[in-house]
Amino acid sequence: MDRASIGRVSPVGWASGGFLVAVVAWLTLAVRAHDVPLAIFAASAAKVAEGEIWLLPTSALVVDRPVYVGLVAFGLLGFAALRICGTRVFWVVAVVGHIGSTLAVYAIIWASRLTDPDVFTGAFARQDFGVSAMQAAWVGAIAATAWRRAGADPRARLFVGAGVCALAGVGWWLHPDPSILTTEHLFAFLIGGTAVSWSRLAASARKVVGGAGASPQRNARTTG
């Protein structure tokens, strides 16, 4: 798949990405100013188990601390994901990366508590919100795209790996509080990278099908 097929960004794509960043910034500042209650956005394994599934997407609309650093990082990483991966991958990865990784971690918590109700007690009820899973998914998509474009160049691939490690280190420095909920970042990263691979395979399949469909027409013209 050529670069244009995955990295194409239309004006609508840029506008939609800017709108997402603006909404997240506005809601984050409103929550921090206590104009809007955080509880209506924050999810938890307990709340989702009780049926409050609308909290899965809303929990990605408020940046966790540090607020201003988080907002800047969110905007820059979103811009990079749009520019490098394209509009479709940007949105698919943002949505599936956040919700998918959250459900994956919650499933581990729920399954563990079936055998031991006292395990993950704090994580079960802990408020879970922030854009970090979305960002991790974008990093996975960017890394997968950059890795593919690097080809067989070992230095380029080393640079990609070093960049991922550096971003992981920054994330750990900002939130050095590991728990079962922290593992959602790993799931999100894998989802982001997988989404790019699927997009590549789908584009290749469409190209093969399109070529197969055009071949009989070319053969007919040649025969005629």
ROPA-697825 format. One record per residue (C-alpha): z, x, y; residue number from 1. Coordinates in pm, 1 decimal. Layout:
z	x	y	pos
Z	X	Y	NUM;
...
This chain:
z	x	y	pos
0.0	0.0	0.0	1;
-102.0	147.4	333.5	2;
135.8	191.3	622.7	3;
-5.5	-93.8	830.2	4;
51.1	-350.1	556.9	5;
425.7	-301.9	556.1	6;
500.7	-182.5	909.1	7;
305.0	-437.5	1110.3	8;
512.7	-600.3	1383.4	9;
373.9	-885.3	1593.8	10;
506.7	-989.3	1934.9	11;
675.1	-1281.6	1757.3	12;
843.0	-1032.8	1524.8	13;
979.7	-828.6	1812.8	14;
1095.5	-1145.8	1986.7	15;
1270.2	-1273.4	1673.3	16;
1446.6	-941.5	1621.5	17;
1556.4	-933.2	1984.6	18;
1680.0	-1290.4	1954.9	19;
1894.8	-1200.1	1653.3	20;
2050.1	-906.0	1835.9	21;
2112.8	-1121.2	2145.7	22;
2279.0	-1400.0	1943.7	23;
2502.2	-1154.5	1757.3	24;
2600.3	-982.6	2083.7	25;
2677.8	-1311.9	2259.0	26;
2885.6	-1452.9	1973.8	27;
3069.8	-1124.4	1922.2	28;
3170.6	-1099.3	2286.4	29;
3264.4	-1468.2	2292.4	30;
3489.8	-1423.2	1989.7	31;
3650.4	-1110.6	2133.3	32;
3715.9	-1296.2	2460.9	33;
3879.6	-1575.6	2254.2	34;
3628.7	-1828.5	2387.3	35;
3517.0	-1901.0	2030.7	36;
3748.1	-1890.2	1726.4	37;
3663.8	-1627.2	1465.9	38;
3772.5	-1858.7	1183.9	39;
3457.5	-2071.5	1213.0	40;
3243.0	-1765.5	1130.3	41;
3451.5	-1553.4	891.9	42;
3401.5	-1604.6	520.6	43;
3625.8	-1514.1	227.8	44;
3605.7	-1538.0	-148.0	45;
3867.0	-1814.1	-131.4	46;
3678.2	-2022.5	125.3	47;
3343.4	-1991.3	-53.0	48;
3509.9	-2083.7	-383.5	49;
3631.4	-2401.2	-212.3	50;
3275.0	-2491.7	-114.6	51;
3248.6	-2353.9	240.0	52;
2918.0	-2185.7	161.4	53;
2788.9	-2215.5	518.8	54;
3021.4	-1927.3	601.6	55;
2800.7	-1689.9	404.0	56;
2531.1	-1669.8	675.8	57;
2762.1	-1725.5	973.4	58;
2982.5	-1430.9	873.6	59;
2694.0	-1201.5	970.0	60;
2685.1	-1324.9	1330.1	61;
2994.7	-1143.0	1457.5	62;
3031.2	-764.3	1476.7	63;
3352.2	-615.2	1342.5	64;
3540.7	-340.5	1526.7	65;
3460.4	-113.3	1703.6	66;
3275.3	-383.6	1895.3	67;
3062.5	-194.3	2146.1	68;
2971.8	88.3	1912.1	69;
2889.1	-170.8	1648.9	70;
2665.3	-369.0	1884.2	71;
2471.9	-60.0	1990.2	72;
2432.5	55.6	1630.3	73;
2319.5	-292.2	1524.8	74;
2052.1	-304.8	1794.9	75;
1921.3	45.3	1724.3	76;
1912.6	-0.9	1348.4	77;
1746.9	-339.7	1382.9	78;
1479.4	-187.2	1607.2	79;
1423.7	91.8	1354.5	80;
1397.1	-152.6	1063.9	81;
1142.6	-362.0	1252.3	82;
937.9	-61.5	1357.9	83;
936.3	110.8	1019.1	84;
938.5	-178.9	771.7	85;
775.8	-468.9	956.5	86;
884.4	-820.0	1045.0	87;
884.2	-977.8	700.2	88;
1090.1	-703.3	536.0	89;
1323.5	-697.8	837.2	90;
1417.4	-1064.7	793.9	91;
1410.4	-1082.4	414.0	92;
1635.1	-779.5	387.0	93;
1871.3	-905.8	658.7	94;
1925.3	-1243.4	492.6	95;
1914.4	-1149.5	125.3	96;
2098.3	-823.0	182.1	97;
2393.0	-988.4	353.6	98;
2424.9	-1301.3	141.3	99;
2330.9	-1135.5	-186.2	100;
2573.8	-846.3	-149.2	101;
2853.6	-1078.2	-39.9	102;
2804.7	-1307.3	-338.8	103;
2786.7	-1007.2	-572.4	104;
3128.2	-883.7	-458.3	105;
3276.9	-1233.5	-458.6	106;
3149.9	-1282.7	-814.3	107;
3336.5	-968.9	-921.2	108;
3653.5	-1098.7	-754.8	109;
3620.3	-1445.1	-908.6	110;
3547.1	-1310.2	-1256.5	111;
3838.8	-1066.8	-1238.7	112;
4081.1	-1338.6	-1131.9	113;
3984.0	-1552.7	-1429.3	114;
4159.1	-1304.1	-1656.5	115;
4427.8	-1191.5	-1410.7	116;
4511.2	-1431.6	-1122.9	117;
4709.0	-1159.2	-946.1	118;
4421.0	-911.7	-913.7	119;
4241.0	-873.9	-576.7	120;
4487.9	-1112.3	-413.5	121;
4441.4	-959.9	-69.2	122;
4063.0	-936.3	-93.0	123;
4040.6	-1294.3	-222.1	124;
4179.4	-1441.3	99.5	125;
4082.3	-1168.6	346.3	126;
3857.4	-1265.1	638.0	127;
3515.0	-1119.0	567.5	128;
3268.5	-1085.8	853.6	129;
3047.0	-832.1	1026.6	130;
2691.5	-701.9	1031.5	131;
2756.6	-393.1	818.5	132;
2602.4	-539.8	501.6	133;
2291.7	-635.4	696.7	134;
2277.4	-283.7	836.0	135;
2321.7	-130.7	490.5	136;
2030.6	-341.1	365.0	137;
1815.5	-222.4	655.7	138;
1908.6	137.6	577.1	139;
1802.7	79.5	216.9	140;
1469.3	-63.9	329.7	141;
1410.6	217.8	578.0	142;
1503.2	480.7	319.2	143;
1273.3	330.3	55.3	144;
984.9	312.2	302.9	145;
1040.2	667.1	429.4	146;
1077.5	796.6	72.8	147;
743.2	643.9	-23.0	148;
569.9	780.3	284.0	149;
714.5	1126.4	214.4	150;
506.1	1139.9	-101.7	151;
560.1	1459.7	-298.1	152;
690.5	1655.4	2.5	153;
1037.4	1778.1	-107.8	154;
1147.5	1863.0	246.4	155;
1063.0	1516.3	372.2	156;
1250.3	1354.9	85.1	157;
1545.1	1586.0	143.1	158;
1546.8	1472.1	505.2	159;
1552.2	1106.5	393.1	160;
1843.3	1171.5	157.7	161;
2034.2	1361.2	425.4	162;
1977.5	1077.4	672.4	163;
2118.0	819.8	430.3	164;
2424.2	1038.5	363.0	165;
2478.4	1088.6	736.7	166;
2467.5	715.1	805.0	167;
2704.3	651.1	514.8	168;
2941.1	908.6	659.2	169;
2934.7	743.5	1001.5	170;
3002.9	406.6	842.4	171;
3297.3	548.7	650.4	172;
3433.7	712.6	965.0	173;
3420.6	383.1	1153.4	174;
3582.1	184.8	869.4	175;
3793.2	418.4	650.5	176;
3959.0	130.7	463.0	177;
3804.5	112.3	114.4	178;
3853.4	-202.5	-89.5	179;
3654.9	-413.6	-331.8	180;
3488.1	-574.8	-29.2	181;
3354.2	-235.8	79.2	182;
3128.3	-223.3	-226.1	183;
2908.0	-492.4	-71.4	184;
2746.6	-214.5	133.6	185;
2622.5	-47.0	-183.7	186;
2482.6	-376.9	-311.6	187;
2316.4	-440.3	24.9	188;
2161.2	-92.6	28.6	189;
2015.4	-146.5	-318.8	190;
1884.8	-490.0	-218.5	191;
1711.0	-340.8	84.9	192;
1541.2	-70.6	-118.8	193;
1442.3	-316.4	-391.4	194;
1291.7	-556.5	-137.2	195;
1056.4	-284.1	-14.0	196;
953.8	-199.7	-370.8	197;
883.5	-566.2	-445.3	198;
678.5	-598.9	-126.5	199;
476.7	-297.9	-228.9	200;
414.7	-434.9	-578.1	201;
322.4	-777.9	-440.1	202;
74.7	-624.6	-194.8	203;
-78.3	-415.5	-473.7	204;
-108.1	-723.0	-695.0	205;
-279.3	-919.3	-417.8	206;
-519.6	-631.2	-362.5	207;
-602.3	-618.7	-735.8	208;
-650.8	-996.1	-756.1	209;
-861.2	-993.9	-440.4	210;
-1074.8	-713.2	-574.5	211;
-1119.4	-889.2	-909.0	212;
-1221.6	-1208.2	-730.6	213;
-1475.7	-1028.5	-515.9	214;
-1631.2	-832.7	-801.9	215;
-1819.8	-1127.2	-959.7	216;
-1965.8	-1214.0	-618.9	217;
-2082.1	-857.8	-564.0	218;
-2224.6	-847.3	-915.1	219;
-2408.1	-1174.2	-854.4	220;
-2561.8	-1044.5	-532.8	221;
-2658.0	-720.6	-705.8	222;
-2817.2	-907.2	-995.9	223;
-3001.7	-1145.1	-764.8	224;
